[in-house]
Amino acid sequence: MKTLITPTNIEKKLNSNDFIVSKTDNKGIITYCNQIFISMSGYSEQELIGKQHNIIRHPDMPRAVFFLLWQTLQLGKEFFGYVKNMRKDGGFYWVYANITPRLPVKKKLGYYSVRRAPRQEMIDVVSPLYAQMLAKEQQVGAKDAINASTLILENKLAELDISYEEFSRDY
Ligand SMILES: Cc1cc2nc3c(=O)[nH]c(=O)nc-3n(C[C@H](O)[C@H](O)[C@H](O)COP(=O)(O)O)c2cc1C
């Protein structure tokens, strides 16, 4: 069960040479986390293992991003994207995430994720975009949220004239 945490505006930046690593089962239950995950999230290892990965979900994140994440993984592909996470103390940290099905895909062994610090230029683009997507999700209601929000993402990509793949490759 998730305890209610009040989000704060206090950001904890991930060091440029640090990686956050976690593994989950097929349902997104955490089975492994590294030390950087523990210190960035503010939870202990015991608090993280066996919990749903949404334990660090930030309320500023649009649902459409997680829909895309799970859709991509279920196709056996790897997902790249920008995620704002919430710490146990309510603070936040941005990550540039790569999530992959553990190999071999057909064995359905679960998922593996590595994250590093995104470039500030990308956060400057993604942060207002996600805010717009979230506002739309709240405006249209649960049934139409994903479609309406995904459309905003697609429009942004069209405006930038790039694919999601290019947008989410934070070289
Ligand atoms: C390997 C793996 C890593 C994940 N990492 C994160 C993460 O860092 N932050 C996050 O909010 N969700 C992450 N997710 C997605 C969550 O499982 C969940 O779908 C998301 O937090 C949305 O929560 P909700 O479906 O309860 O709304 C990850 C999923 C997997 C499989």
The ligand as an SDF file (V2000), in Angstrom:
LIG
                    3D

 31 33  0  0  0  0  0  0  0  0999 V2000
   12.0830   -1.7680  -14.5460 C   0  0  0  0  0  0  0  0  0  0  0  0
   11.0530   -0.6880  -14.3110 C   0  0  0  0  0  0  0  0  0  0  0  0
   11.4650    0.5380  -13.8320 C   0  0  0  0  0  0  0  0  0  0  0  0
   10.5350    1.5640  -13.5740 C   0  0  0  0  0  0  0  0  0  0  0  0
   11.0010    2.7430  -13.0930 N   0  0  0  0  0  0  0  0  0  0  0  0
   10.1070    3.7010  -12.7490 C   0  0  0  0  0  0  0  0  0  0  0  0
   10.5470    4.9220  -12.1590 C   0  0  0  0  0  0  0  0  0  0  0  0
   11.7460    5.1910  -11.9890 O   0  0  0  0  0  0  0  0  0  0  0  0
    9.5910    5.8210  -11.7990 N   0  0  0  0  0  0  0  0  0  0  0  0
    8.2570    5.6000  -11.9860 C   0  0  0  0  0  0  0  0  0  0  0  0
    7.4380    6.4580  -11.6110 O   0  0  0  0  0  0  0  0  0  0  0  0
    7.8210    4.4580  -12.5790 N   0  0  0  0  0  0  0  0  0  0  0  0
    8.7070    3.5220  -12.9590 C   0  0  0  0  0  0  0  0  0  0  0  0
    8.2540    2.3650  -13.5490 N   0  0  0  0  0  0  0  0  0  0  0  0
    6.8180    2.2500  -13.8700 C   0  0  0  0  0  0  0  0  0  0  0  0
    5.9860    1.8330  -12.6840 C   0  0  0  0  0  0  0  0  0  0  0  0
    5.9650    0.4210  -12.5980 O   0  0  0  0  0  0  0  0  0  0  0  0
    4.5300    2.3690  -12.7840 C   0  0  0  0  0  0  0  0  0  0  0  0
    3.9270    1.9120  -13.9740 O   0  0  0  0  0  0  0  0  0  0  0  0
    4.4690    3.8940  -12.7920 C   0  0  0  0  0  0  0  0  0  0  0  0
    5.1220    4.4230  -11.6570 O   0  0  0  0  0  0  0  0  0  0  0  0
    3.0340    4.4190  -12.8230 C   0  0  0  0  0  0  0  0  0  0  0  0
    2.3580    3.9780  -11.7160 O   0  0  0  0  0  0  0  0  0  0  0  0
    0.8430    3.5890  -11.8040 P   0  0  0  0  0  0  0  0  0  0  0  0
    0.7720    2.6010  -12.9270 O   0  0  0  0  0  0  0  0  0  0  0  0
    0.4870    3.0440  -10.4760 O   0  0  0  0  0  0  0  0  0  0  0  0
    0.1380    4.8800  -12.1320 O   0  0  0  0  0  0  0  0  0  0  0  0
    9.1640    1.3410  -13.8320 C   0  0  0  0  0  0  0  0  0  0  0  0
    8.7490    0.1030  -14.3390 C   0  0  0  0  0  0  0  0  0  0  0  0
    9.6810   -0.8960  -14.5850 C   0  0  0  0  0  0  0  0  0  0  0  0
    9.2230   -2.2080  -15.1570 C   0  0  0  0  0  0  0  0  0  0  0  0
  1  2  1  0
  2  3  1  0
  2 30  2  0
  3  4  2  0
  4  5  1  0
  4 28  1  0
  5  6  2  0
  6  7  1  0
  6 13  1  0
  7  8  2  0
  7  9  1  0
  9 10  1  0
 10 11  2  0
 10 12  1  0
 12 13  2  0
 13 14  1  0
 14 15  1  0
 14 28  1  0
 15 16  1  0
 16 17  1  0
 16 18  1  0
 18 19  1  0
 18 20  1  0
 20 21  1  0
 20 22  1  0
 22 23  1  0
 23 24  1  0
 24 25  2  0
 24 26  1  0
 24 27  1  0
 28 29  2  0
 29 30  1  0
 30 31  1  0
M  END
$$$$
